Amino acid sequence: NNLAIIYDKQNDYDNALKNYAKAVNLQPDYIAAHHNLGLFFLKHEKFNEALTQFNNVIQLDPEKLTAHYHLGNLYLGKNQLDLAEKHYLEVLALNAEHSDTLSNLGVIFLKREQPQLAIDYFSKALAFDNAHQDSRNNLAATFMLHDRYENAITHYLELLAYDPKNNEFHYNIAVAYMHLGHLNDAISHFDIVLENHPDHTASLNNLAAIFWRLGDTKKAEDYFSRALIIEPENTTSRYMLTALTHQNNPEYNQHGAPADYVKNLFDNYAVQYDAHLCGQLEYKLPEKIGELLEVYKKNIGENILADKLFESTLDLGCGTGLVGKFLKPYTQKLVGVDLSEKMLKIAE
């Protein structure tokens, strides 16, 4: 076992493996050799072999925390979430404050699309270790994914205090500020990203959109143009620049805005869509459709569909389901279609 450790430190793979094998063959219940061999296989990305060795360790010592932790990681890497969770829970039974394990359980619940449980585990990890960067990063990203931008900003500010040059953190906090309408804060963080990576097209496009919103069309045009030099095929940038410069494009005249543009626009609009459309813009079409359907139902009297006017209804461009809510009572089957996944989630 010790010879194998020395050979491993000298990057002599063959002799290290040979001596670990000798150790476990001479004494099959030698836990340290099995454990070190598992770590050796992990180091050299022999994951199935590592799995075997850590399972051997657990057979010999069911309370070996590090073996359970590594097994959890290996099963998580294979996306075998139930097995990963089982071993992580064994770790927590031995040490309830194991932050890495709590963080990885959060990742499991993210993969299972259970964001609140994920948030709970990331938060527990931070409660035991406030400097646990993976947990804070995952927590911030989860808040971003579910449009909880104020929460995300709190954690990205903490992350930037530890790692002030991290472009990913600057970009994400800029996007969060942008969604909340704190445009000057967003600009300052997008600028930092571009100082380090001048070809970061997402930042260029977002800055263009901000300056357009601020009425500075010259700066907006410059940023869209820079983005298109880097990504000439970016349909959203091209469409926006065409609109900004009032160019005539027969393609847009005939087919309308590109699908990518529409999808991004309404994904970003989804959270405040209902309040803006029905509140500020006083959108009444769904109610009007509901009233017309009720009148129609009264006029035709009884029908074969048992109080349902229609066997099936297709709502094209259903958005957040504003019209679907009024269609539902009159149809046996209602299907909504939209380009925006975020709007579809709300409609569902």
C-alpha positions as CSV (number, residue, x, y, z in Angstrom):
1,N,0.0,0.0,0.0
2,N,2.7,2.5,0.9
3,L,4.8,1.6,-2.1
4,A,1.8,2.2,-4.3
5,I,1.3,5.6,-2.7
6,I,4.9,6.5,-3.5
7,Y,4.7,5.2,-7.1
8,D,1.5,7.2,-7.5
9,K,3.2,10.4,-6.3
10,Q,5.9,9.7,-8.9
11,N,3.2,9.3,-11.6
12,D,4.3,5.7,-12.1
13,Y,0.8,4.3,-12.9
14,D,1.8,0.7,-13.6
15,N,3.8,0.1,-10.5
16,A,1.2,2.0,-8.3
17,L,-1.6,-0.2,-9.6
18,K,0.6,-3.4,-9.3
19,N,1.3,-2.7,-5.6
20,Y,-2.3,-1.8,-4.7
21,A,-3.4,-5.0,-6.4
22,K,-0.9,-7.0,-4.4
23,A,-2.0,-5.4,-1.1
24,V,-5.7,-6.2,-1.6
25,N,-4.9,-9.7,-2.8
26,L,-2.6,-10.4,0.2
27,Q,-5.2,-9.0,2.6
28,P,-8.7,-8.7,1.1
29,D,-10.1,-6.9,4.2
30,Y,-7.4,-4.2,4.1
31,I,-9.7,-1.2,4.1
32,A,-7.0,1.4,3.5
33,A,-5.7,-0.3,0.4
34,H,-9.2,-0.6,-1.1
35,H,-9.9,3.1,-0.2
36,N,-6.6,4.3,-1.7
37,L,-7.1,2.2,-4.8
38,G,-10.5,3.8,-5.2
39,L,-8.9,7.3,-4.9
40,F,-6.2,6.2,-7.4
41,F,-8.8,5.1,-9.9
42,L,-10.7,8.4,-9.4
43,K,-7.5,10.4,-10.1
44,H,-7.1,8.5,-13.4
45,E,-10.8,8.8,-14.3
46,K,-11.4,5.0,-14.1
47,F,-14.8,5.6,-12.6
48,N,-16.3,2.0,-12.7
49,E,-13.1,0.6,-11.1
50,A,-13.3,3.3,-8.4
51,L,-17.0,2.4,-7.8
52,T,-16.0,-1.2,-7.2
53,Q,-13.3,-0.3,-4.7
54,F,-15.5,2.1,-2.6
55,N,-18.2,-0.4,-2.5
56,N,-15.6,-2.9,-1.2
57,V,-14.8,-0.3,1.5
58,I,-18.5,0.0,2.5
59,Q,-18.8,-3.8,2.7
60,L,-15.9,-3.8,5.2
61,D,-16.9,-0.7,7.0
62,P,-20.5,0.5,6.5
63,E,-19.7,3.8,8.4
64,K,-16.8,4.9,6.2
65,L,-17.9,8.5,5.5
66,T,-15.4,9.3,2.7
67,A,-16.4,6.1,0.8
68,H,-20.1,7.0,1.0
69,Y,-19.3,10.5,-0.2
70,H,-17.2,9.3,-3.2
71,L,-19.9,6.7,-4.1
72,G,-22.5,9.5,-4.0
73,N,-20.3,11.6,-6.4
74,L,-19.7,8.7,-8.7
75,Y,-23.4,7.8,-8.9
76,L,-24.3,11.5,-9.4
77,G,-21.8,11.6,-12.3
78,K,-23.7,8.6,-13.8
79,N,-27.0,10.4,-13.2
80,Q,-28.1,7.6,-11.0
81,L,-29.8,10.0,-8.6
82,D,-31.5,7.5,-6.2
83,L,-28.2,5.7,-5.5
84,A,-26.3,9.0,-5.1
85,E,-29.0,10.3,-2.7
86,K,-28.8,7.1,-0.7
87,H,-25.0,7.5,-0.1
88,Y,-25.2,11.2,0.6
89,L,-27.8,10.6,3.2
90,E,-25.4,8.0,4.8
91,V,-22.8,10.8,4.9
92,L,-25.2,13.2,6.7
93,A,-26.2,10.5,9.2
94,L,-22.5,10.4,10.1
95,N,-21.9,14.2,9.8
96,A,-24.9,16.4,9.5
97,E,-22.7,19.4,8.7
98,H,-21.0,18.0,5.6
99,S,-21.4,21.0,3.3
100,D,-20.1,19.3,0.1
101,T,-22.8,16.6,0.6
102,L,-25.5,19.1,1.3
103,S,-24.6,21.0,-1.9
104,N,-24.6,17.9,-4.0
105,L,-28.0,16.9,-2.7
106,G,-29.1,20.3,-3.8
107,V,-27.8,19.4,-7.3
108,I,-29.8,16.2,-7.2
109,F,-33.1,18.0,-6.5
110,L,-32.3,20.5,-9.2
111,K,-32.0,17.6,-11.7
112,R,-35.3,16.3,-10.4
113,E,-36.8,19.7,-11.0
114,Q,-37.6,20.3,-7.3
115,P,-36.1,23.8,-7.0
116,Q,-37.3,24.5,-3.5
117,L,-35.7,21.4,-2.0
118,A,-32.5,22.3,-3.9
119,I,-32.6,25.8,-2.4
120,D,-33.1,24.3,1.1
121,Y,-30.0,22.1,0.7
122,F,-27.8,24.8,-0.7
123,S,-28.9,27.1,2.1
124,K,-28.1,24.4,4.7
125,A,-24.6,24.0,3.2
126,L,-24.1,27.8,3.5
127,A,-25.4,27.8,7.1
128,F,-22.6,25.4,8.1
129,D,-20.0,26.9,5.8
130,N,-20.7,30.5,4.7
131,A,-17.7,30.4,2.3
132,H,-18.9,27.3,0.4
133,Q,-18.7,28.8,-3.1
134,D,-20.3,25.9,-5.0
135,S,-23.4,26.1,-2.8
136,R,-23.7,29.9,-3.2
137,N,-23.1,29.7,-7.0
138,N,-25.7,27.0,-7.3
139,L,-28.1,28.9,-5.1
140,A,-27.7,32.1,-7.1
141,A,-28.1,30.2,-10.4
142,T,-31.3,28.5,-9.1
143,F,-32.7,31.9,-8.2
144,M,-31.9,33.2,-11.7
145,L,-33.5,30.2,-13.3
146,H,-36.7,30.8,-11.4
147,D,-36.7,34.6,-12.0
148,R,-36.0,35.4,-8.3
149,Y,-33.5,38.1,-9.3
150,E,-33.2,40.0,-6.0
151,N,-32.2,36.8,-4.2
152,A,-29.7,36.0,-7.0
153,I,-28.1,39.4,-6.8
154,T,-27.5,39.0,-3.0
155,H,-25.5,35.8,-3.6
156,Y,-23.7,37.0,-6.7
157,L,-22.5,40.1,-4.7
158,E,-21.1,37.7,-2.1
159,L,-19.5,35.6,-4.8
160,L,-17.9,38.6,-6.3
161,A,-16.5,39.6,-3.0
162,Y,-14.5,36.3,-3.0
163,D,-13.8,36.3,-6.7
164,P,-14.0,39.9,-8.1
165,K,-12.7,39.0,-11.6
166,N,-15.2,36.1,-12.3
167,N,-16.9,36.9,-15.6
168,E,-19.7,34.5,-15.1
169,F,-20.7,36.2,-11.9
170,H,-20.5,39.7,-13.5
171,Y,-22.6,38.6,-16.4
172,N,-25.3,36.9,-14.3
173,I,-25.6,39.8,-11.9
174,A,-25.9,42.2,-14.9
175,V,-28.7,40.1,-16.3
176,A,-30.5,40.1,-12.9
177,Y,-30.1,43.9,-12.6
178,M,-31.4,44.3,-16.2
179,H,-34.5,42.3,-15.5
180,L,-35.2,44.4,-12.4
181,G,-34.7,47.7,-14.4
182,H,-31.5,48.7,-12.6
183,L,-30.0,49.6,-15.9
184,N,-26.9,51.5,-14.7
185,D,-25.9,48.7,-12.4
186,A,-26.4,46.2,-15.3
187,I,-24.3,48.4,-17.7
188,S,-21.3,48.5,-15.2
189,H,-21.2,44.7,-14.9
190,F,-21.6,44.1,-18.6
191,D,-18.7,46.6,-19.2
192,I,-16.5,44.5,-16.8
193,V,-17.3,41.4,-18.8
194,L,-16.3,43.1,-22.0
195,E,-13.1,44.4,-20.6
196,N,-12.0,40.8,-20.1
197,H,-13.7,39.3,-23.1
198,P,-14.5,42.0,-25.8
199,D,-16.1,39.3,-28.0
200,H,-18.8,38.3,-25.4
201,T,-21.8,38.7,-27.7
202,A,-24.4,38.2,-25.1
203,S,-23.1,41.2,-23.2
204,L,-23.0,43.2,-26.4
205,N,-26.6,42.4,-27.3
206,N,-27.8,43.1,-23.8
207,L,-26.0,46.5,-23.7
208,A,-27.6,47.3,-27.1
209,A,-31.0,46.5,-25.7
210,I,-30.4,48.6,-22.6
211,F,-29.2,51.7,-24.6
212,W,-32.2,51.3,-26.9
213,R,-34.4,51.3,-23.9
214,L,-32.6,54.4,-22.6
215,G,-33.1,56.2,-26.0
216,D,-29.5,56.2,-27.0
217,T,-30.0,54.6,-30.4
218,K,-26.4,55.4,-31.5
219,K,-24.9,53.3,-28.7
220,A,-27.5,50.6,-29.3
221,E,-26.6,50.4,-33.0
222,D,-22.9,50.3,-32.2
223,Y,-23.3,47.3,-29.8
224,F,-25.5,45.4,-32.2
225,S,-23.0,46.0,-35.0
226,R,-20.2,44.7,-32.8
227,A,-22.1,41.6,-31.9
228,L,-22.9,40.9,-35.6
229,I,-19.2,41.2,-36.6
230,I,-18.5,38.3,-34.1
231,E,-21.7,36.3,-34.8
232,P,-22.9,37.2,-38.3
233,E,-25.6,34.5,-38.2
234,N,-27.2,35.8,-35.0
235,T,-30.8,36.3,-36.1
236,T,-31.8,38.3,-33.1
237,S,-29.0,40.8,-33.4
238,R,-29.7,41.3,-37.1
239,Y,-33.4,41.7,-36.6
240,M,-32.9,44.3,-33.9
241,L,-30.3,46.2,-35.9
242,T,-32.6,46.2,-38.9
243,A,-35.5,47.6,-36.8
244,L,-33.2,50.2,-35.1
245,T,-31.8,51.5,-38.4
246,H,-35.2,51.3,-40.2
247,Q,-33.8,49.1,-42.9
248,N,-36.3,47.4,-45.3
249,N,-35.9,43.7,-45.1
250,P,-38.3,41.7,-47.4
251,E,-37.7,38.5,-45.3
252,Y,-39.1,40.2,-42.2
253,N,-41.9,41.8,-44.1
254,Q,-43.1,38.4,-45.4
255,H,-42.4,36.2,-42.4
256,G,-42.3,38.5,-39.4
257,A,-39.7,38.4,-36.6
258,P,-37.3,35.4,-36.4
259,A,-38.4,32.7,-34.0
260,D,-35.2,33.1,-31.8
261,Y,-36.0,36.7,-31.3
262,V,-39.7,36.0,-30.4
263,K,-38.7,33.2,-28.0
264,N,-36.1,35.3,-26.2
265,L,-38.4,38.3,-26.0
266,F,-41.2,36.4,-24.4
267,D,-39.1,34.2,-22.2
268,N,-37.8,37.5,-20.7
269,Y,-41.3,39.0,-20.6
270,A,-43.0,36.0,-19.0
271,V,-42.7,36.9,-15.3
272,Q,-44.3,40.4,-15.7
273,Y,-46.4,39.6,-18.8
274,D,-49.8,39.1,-17.1
275,A,-49.5,42.1,-14.8
276,H,-48.3,44.4,-17.7
277,L,-50.7,43.2,-20.3
278,C,-53.9,43.1,-18.1
279,G,-52.9,45.9,-15.8
280,Q,-51.1,48.7,-17.6
281,L,-52.3,47.8,-21.1
282,E,-55.9,46.8,-19.9
283,Y,-56.0,43.7,-22.2
284,K,-59.6,42.5,-22.3
285,L,-59.6,40.1,-25.3
286,P,-59.7,36.8,-23.2
287,E,-62.8,38.0,-21.3
288,K,-64.5,39.1,-24.5
289,I,-63.9,35.6,-26.0
290,G,-65.4,34.1,-22.9
291,E,-68.5,36.2,-23.1
292,L,-68.9,35.4,-26.8
293,L,-68.6,31.6,-26.1
294,E,-71.2,31.9,-23.3
295,V,-73.6,33.7,-25.7
296,Y,-73.0,31.0,-28.4
297,K,-73.6,28.2,-25.9
298,K,-77.0,29.7,-24.9
299,N,-78.0,30.2,-28.6
300,I,-77.3,26.6,-29.7
301,G,-78.9,25.0,-26.6
302,E,-78.1,21.4,-25.6
303,N,-75.4,19.6,-27.6
304,I,-73.9,16.1,-27.7
305,L,-70.7,17.0,-25.9
306,A,-72.4,17.2,-22.4
307,D,-72.1,20.9,-21.7
308,K,-68.9,21.2,-23.8
309,L,-69.1,23.2,-27.0
310,F,-66.1,21.7,-28.6
311,E,-64.3,18.3,-28.6
312,S,-60.9,19.9,-28.8
313,T,-59.4,23.4,-29.0
314,L,-56.0,24.6,-30.1
315,D,-54.7,27.9,-28.7
316,L,-51.9,29.0,-31.0
317,G,-49.5,31.4,-29.3
318,C,-51.1,30.7,-26.0
319,G,-48.6,32.7,-23.9
320,T,-49.3,32.4,-20.2
321,G,-52.8,30.9,-20.8
322,L,-54.8,34.1,-20.5
323,V,-57.3,33.0,-23.2
324,G,-57.0,29.3,-22.3
325,K,-58.5,30.1,-18.9
326,F,-61.7,31.2,-20.7
327,L,-61.6,28.4,-23.3
328,K,-61.3,25.6,-20.8
329,P,-64.9,25.4,-19.6
330,Y,-66.2,25.0,-23.2
331,T,-63.9,22.3,-24.6
332,Q,-63.1,18.7,-23.7
333,K,-59.5,18.9,-24.7
334,L,-57.4,22.1,-24.7
335,V,-53.9,22.4,-26.2
336,G,-51.7,25.4,-26.0
337,V,-48.7,26.0,-28.2
338,D,-46.0,28.8,-27.8
339,L,-42.4,29.4,-28.7
340,S,-41.6,30.6,-25.1
341,E,-40.9,27.8,-22.7
342,K,-41.2,30.1,-19.7
343,M,-44.7,31.2,-20.8
344,L,-45.7,27.6,-21.4
345,K,-44.7,26.7,-17.8
346,I,-47.0,29.5,-16.5
347,A,-49.8,28.4,-18.9
348,E,-49.5,24.8,-17.7
